[in-house]
């Protein structure tokens, strides 16, 4: 049984939330470059040039690439042979978020109650998702997801008779309704299957896959490409100013579901798609 002290977790999370806001991951940088090559609209190309310049400035000056420094989404894969010692794991994650958002001068965007809406002042609590996996390591994946993109998510409990065509129509319409609000080009995470709560998590976890990495099932990979083509026909373009690149990629995750149901969820992330990870 391997031991890991919670202080290491807190320190890692603190670094990850800052780095996610300052430095684009290589998969996102490559997606931006590809979009710049693919975009035919003059306005769209100009926007993409500015997004690349903005990312460069953020990295070089160690400042946030967007004023909305996001919800702190923390995905934990805890090895079943790992013993976390020294305190509470979730408290350590929140301690790390608190330190990172304070030390990194990142905007605090979490309110303590949905209606009273007093800012917590430190961007906690984080939204924590935990899976138990084989091994004795802790994988921490952090995403700092802004409200503009998160607010554009949609979920629908379709009847099985809707089939793929019904699911596809709903997904494309959800992206169309988002328009410029999610700061395109976007990454579209789709969950299909499960139940009401699981399908939303599937859509969010779909965003964790490297940009453009296909679903391992060839049939679902083909559907991802089909959706991407339909979404890019919408003409929303970079930052909603028109063009052929509305989305970098569509990622679909699936799981079994009840015979009476076809749950579908859409979770959209902005062009920055801020994410970092570490294994302890």
N, C-alpha and C positions, 0 to 999 in steps of 0.2 A: 504493500500500500504506500503510494507516494504522497507526500504532504506538500501543500502549497499554502503560504501565508496570505491572508486577505490583503495585507499591505501591498503585496506585489500586484494584486488585482486592481486595487485602487489607483496605483501609479500607472499601470498600463492603460486603464480607461481614461485617465486624465490626459495622457499623451495622445491617445487615439482620437478623442473628441477635438483636440486642437489641430492635429495633423489633418483630419478629415476636412476641416474648414479652411485649411491653408493650401493643401496640396492635392491636386487631382490624381487619382490612381491611373496607371498606364492604360487600362482598358477604356477609361472615359476620355483621356487625352487622345487616344487613337480614334475613338468614335467621332470626336470633334473634328479631327483632321480629315477623316473620311467624309464627313458631312460637308466640310468646306470644299472638297473636291467634287462631290456629287451635286451640290446645290447650283441651280441654274439661274435663280432669281438674283438680280443685282443687290436688292435690299437684303435678301437672305444671306448672301455671301458677306455683305458688309457687317451684318449682325454676328455671323460666325467669326469673322476676323476680330471683332471686339471681344467676343467671349474668350477666344484664345489669348488675346492680349490681357484680359482681366485675370485669367488663370495664371498667366506668367507673373503678373504683378503681385498677386496674392502669394504665390510661392516664394518669390524673391524678397518681398517686403515682410513676409510672415504676418499677413493680415487676412481677415476673412474674405473669401471671394464673393460673399453675398451678405447683405445686412441681416437677413433671416438666417441665423445660425442653427435653427432647427430644433425639433424634438430630438432627444438623444435616444435612439433605438439601439438596444444592446442585446445581441444574440449570443447566448452562451451554449457551448457544447461541452458538457462536463463528463469527463471519463469516469466510468463506474468504479475504477480502481484508484481514483484520486480522493484524498482526504483534504478538504479545505479547512485550515486551522486559523486560530487567532481572532475569530469573530464571525459575524454574519456575512455571507457572500453578497446578498443583495444590498446590504448597508455599505459594503465596500464599493460596489458598483456606483451607488449614488454619491458616495464620498469622492470617487474619481471624477464623476460628472461635475460635481460642485467645484472641485479644485480646477479642473480644466476650463470650465466656463468663466471662472473668476480670474485665474492666472492668465488665460488667453485673451481676456477682454472681449469675450463673445457675448452676444446679446442674450439676455435671459427672457425666455418666451413662454414659460409655463405658469398658468394660474392655478390657484389652489382649489377652486370650485368652479364648475361650469357656468354658474349664474352670478355668484358674488364676485368672482374674477379678480382676486387680489394676487398680484405676481408673487411667486415664491421667492424670487430674488436670486436664485442660483441655478435655475433650469432643471431642478429636480421636482418631482421624481422622474427618473428615467423610465422608459418603457422596456421591460426586460422579458425576454423569451428564452426559455431553457429547454434543452434536450439532453437526455442522458445517453451517452454513446460508449462504445468499447474503449478501453485504454486507460491511461493515467495522466492525461493532459487536459488542459482547459483551453479551448479555442474561443477567443472573444472577437466578435465582429460588431463593429460600431457603424451605424449610419446616422448622419445628422440631416434629418429630412424636414424641409421647410413646409410652412403651412399652405402656401399657394399650390403646391403639388398634392399634398396630403388631402386637402379639402376637395379635390377633384375625384376622389375615389368613389366608386359605386358598387353596389351589391344587389343581385337579383336572384330570387328563388324561382327559376324557370321550371315549367313542367317538362318531363322527359320528351314529350312530343315535339318540343321546340327544336331538339337536335342541335347539330353543329351550326346550321344556318341561323337558328334563333340566338344561339350563344354569340356567334360572330356579329350579328346585327347589334346586339346589346353592347358588345365590347367597342365596336367602331363608333357607335352613337355616344358612348361614354367619353371617348377621346374627343369627338367632335364637340360635345358640350363643354369640355374643359377649355377648348380654344386656346387663347394665349395665356390663360390664368396659371397654367402649370409651367410656364417658362420653357417652351420647346426650343430645340428638339428634346423629346422626352424619351424615357425608358418606360415601357408599359409592362407591368407585372400583372399576370392573369392567373387566377385560381379557378379550377373547375373540379367540382366534386366535393366530397366531405359533407359537412352540414353548415348551418348558418354561421357559426363562429370559425370553424376550421377553414372554410373557403376564403375568408378574408385574410387569415394568416398565410395561406398558400400564396395568395396574390402578393403579399408583402415579401415572403421568402423568395418568390420568383425574382425579385429585384437584386438578390444577393449573388446571383450567378454572374460571372464576367459578361460584360456587354457583348451581345451577339452570339454567345455560346449556345448552340442549339440544344433543345430537349433531347435526351438520349434515345427516346423512342422516335424512329423516323416519321411515323404518321403525325405525331404531335409537332415535330420539327417542321414538317411541311405546313401544318396549320399556322405555326408562328410566322412563317414567310408569307402565307396567304394574308394574314392579318396585317402584317407590316406593309404589304403592297396596298391594301385597301386604305389603311390609315394615311399613308403618304399621298394617296390620291385626294385627300381632303383639301390640300392646298393651304393649310394653316401656316406652315413654314416656320422658320426660326423666329422666336419671340412673337409669333402671330402676325408677322408682316408679309406673309405669303411666300410660297416656295414649295419645292418638292420634298424637302426633308422636315417632316413633322415629328418623326420618331426615329431614334437610333436603331431600336430593336424591340421585339415583343418576346417576352419570356412567359411560357405557360407551365404551371405546375398542376398536377392532378392527383386525385386519390379516390378510392371507392366511395360510393354514396348509396343512399336508400333507393329502392326500386321506384319510389314515387317522386323522386327529386332530381333536379339538375341545377345545383347551385353554381353561380358564376359571380366572380368578384374581379374588379379592376382596381389596381393600385398604381398610380402614376408617380414617377420621379422626374425631377427637372433635369436640365442639361448638365448640371454640375454633378449630379448623382454621387454625393459625398459619402465615401465609405472607406474604412480601414480595418485591418485585422491583425491579430497576433496570436501565437500559440505559446502558452506558458507550461 
